[in-house]
Amino acid sequence: MGVKKNKDQLRSSCRSNHQRINCPGGLKFFILFVLFIASKNVIGQDLHFSQWFNSPLTTNPANTGFIPDADYRLGANYRNQWSSIMSTPFKTMSVWGDAQVFRDRIESGWLGLGGVILQDVAGSGSLRSTKVYGSVAYHQMIGLAHLLSAGFNVGWANKRVNVTDLKFPDQFDGKFFDNTLPTTVALDRGAVNYFDVQVGLNYAFFPTENLYVNGGISAHHLNRPRESFFTADPIGFDSRIAPRYTGFANASIKLNDMVIVNPMAYYSTQASASELVAGGNLQYNLSGDGEIQLLGGLYYRPGDAFIPMVGFSWKNVRMVFTYDATGSSLKQYNNSRGAFEFALVHHGFYDEYNGDRRQSLCPTF
């Protein structure tokens, strides 16, 4: 599933339009949402990518400016979910960028600056989230084979809902969902804005030119912002976003001049929900200088999905596709077709001289 939607989305259990919806289809959609919300393996309220490794600033703010083989990078991510059971699927999109600065002014260290814009659209757009973050991180070499990083990001988030496009459970007349019927649901506002804070730590170890190991931990929503379309919480309900804690580990192992293996794992927990994604990929050199590479891999989210990956890298541009093949009980509803993602990442150097003198921390062909 990946992302748990809040109570307002649960109430809008059927697709939004101004026509009546036949009971079997509407009921099936409602059941899917109940299962979706009840899953133990989903992450509450946060935007989510299976390609967490290609969304570094949302994974850990200490990743800002942590670019082992370049001075700067720009990226975009797109996730499409539930297209097999919804005429208008969930979509999550982001654009981001970061860069290293003050490399020549700080002894054995540098500063990383970056930012990310994310948007999540539920179904026809009745529920829409937009988040904008700015990130800062500091990176310090320790000896010749160790790197320690610490970072934080702060940002603004907006979530809005178009109530006129929604249908609620009390608008079910026994056969159809009809949004022309009156409803007892009355939201106090159609949009909510809040301030958000994240922090993170990273560690990297590169003892030889053929081995690179990296791991990090981060904490999100430290200020516990309130996210609700009601001015006051119902009794027994806390609309503050629970802190989310994440950890990841990855490695790059150069087997020979043709193949690099990249095992990795990601874990996230928030309130009673948790997620684990583990797997790896191979980089295969298609050219003698390593500028053209073919990528392939497989990841697994226990209790939820298998995630095959294919990609292609040409010089300073990398394109990666993944597909979430549902392995949980929900596969009977979506025929194992969960979500697909696309990531595009560009990296480069400020000038040719800087690129020539920089030594990559990662294994290269």
FENCORUR-V296201 format. One record per pair of residues at least 6 apart in sequence whose C-alpha atoms are under 6 Angstrom apart, sorted by the first residue. I is the first residue (numbers start at 0). J is the second residue. Records with the same first field share a line. If there is no record, write none. Layout:
I=J + J
//
This chain:
0=41
1=41 + 42
2=41 + 42
3=36 + 41 + 42 + 43 + 44
4=44
10=167
11=165 + 166 + 167
12=29
13=25
15=164 + 165
16=164
19=175 + 176 + 177
20=175 + 176
21=175
22=174 + 175
39=272
40=272 + 273 + 274
41=272
42=272
55=62
56=62
59=199 + 217
60=150 + 151 + 152 + 199
61=136 + 148 + 149 + 150 + 199 + 200 + 201
63=97 + 111 + 113 + 136
64=97 + 98 + 99 + 111
67=359 + 360
68=359
69=347 + 348
70=98 + 99 + 347 + 348
71=97 + 98 + 346 + 347
72=96 + 97 + 345 + 346
73=95 + 96 + 344 + 345
74=94 + 95 + 343 + 344
75=93 + 94 + 342 + 343
76=92 + 93 + 341 + 342
77=91 + 92 + 340 + 341
78=90 + 91 + 339 + 340
79=89 + 90 + 338 + 339
80=88 + 89 + 337 + 338
81=88 + 337
82=88
83=333
84=333
87=122 + 123
88=122
89=120 + 121 + 122
90=119 + 120
91=118 + 119
92=117 + 118
93=116 + 117
94=115 + 116
95=114 + 115
96=113 + 114
97=112 + 113
98=111 + 112
99=110 + 111
100=110
101=109
102=109
107=140
108=138 + 139 + 140
109=138
110=136 + 137
111=135 + 136
112=134 + 135
113=133 + 134
114=132 + 133 + 134
115=131 + 132
116=130 + 131
117=129 + 130
118=128 + 129
119=127 + 128
120=127
125=160 + 161
126=159 + 160
127=158 + 159
128=157 + 158
129=156 + 157
130=155 + 156
131=154 + 155
132=153 + 154
133=152 + 153
134=151 + 152
135=150 + 151
136=149 + 150
137=148 + 149
138=147 + 148
139=146 + 147
140=146
144=204 + 205 + 206
145=203 + 204
146=202 + 203
147=201 + 202
148=200 + 201
149=199 + 200
150=198 + 199
151=197 + 198
152=196 + 197
153=195 + 196
154=194 + 195
155=193 + 194
156=192 + 193
157=191 + 192
158=190 + 191
159=189 + 190
160=189
166=178
170=176 + 177 + 180
186=228 + 229
187=228 + 229
188=228
195=220
196=220 + 221
197=218 + 219 + 220
198=217 + 218
199=216 + 217
200=215 + 216
201=214 + 215
202=213 + 214
203=212 + 213
204=211 + 212
205=211
208=362
209=252 + 253 + 362
210=251 + 252
211=250 + 251 + 361
212=249 + 250
213=248 + 249
214=247 + 248
215=246 + 247
216=245 + 246
217=244 + 245
218=243 + 244
219=242 + 243
220=242
221=242
223=239 + 240
224=239 + 240
225=238 + 239
226=238
227=238
241=270
243=268 + 269
244=267 + 268
245=266 + 267
246=265 + 266
247=264 + 265
248=263 + 264
249=262 + 263
250=261 + 262
251=260 + 261
252=259 + 260
253=259 + 362
256=364
257=283 + 284
258=282 + 283
259=281 + 282
260=281
261=279 + 280
262=278 + 279
263=277 + 278 + 279
264=276 + 277
265=275 + 276
266=274 + 275
267=273 + 274
275=300
276=299 + 300
277=298 + 299
278=297 + 298
279=296 + 297
280=295 + 296
281=294 + 295
282=293 + 294
283=292 + 293
284=292
285=291 + 292
289=364
290=313 + 314
291=312 + 313
292=311 + 312
293=311
294=309 + 310 + 311
295=308 + 309
296=307 + 308
297=306 + 307 + 308
298=305 + 306
299=305 + 306
302=327
303=325 + 326 + 327
304=323 + 324 + 325 + 326
305=323 + 324
306=322 + 323
307=321 + 322
308=320 + 321
309=319 + 320
310=318 + 319 + 320
311=317 + 318
315=345 + 346
316=344 + 345
317=343 + 344
318=342 + 343
319=341 + 342
320=340 + 341
321=339 + 340
322=338 + 339
323=337 + 338
324=335 + 336 + 337
325=335 + 337
348=354
//
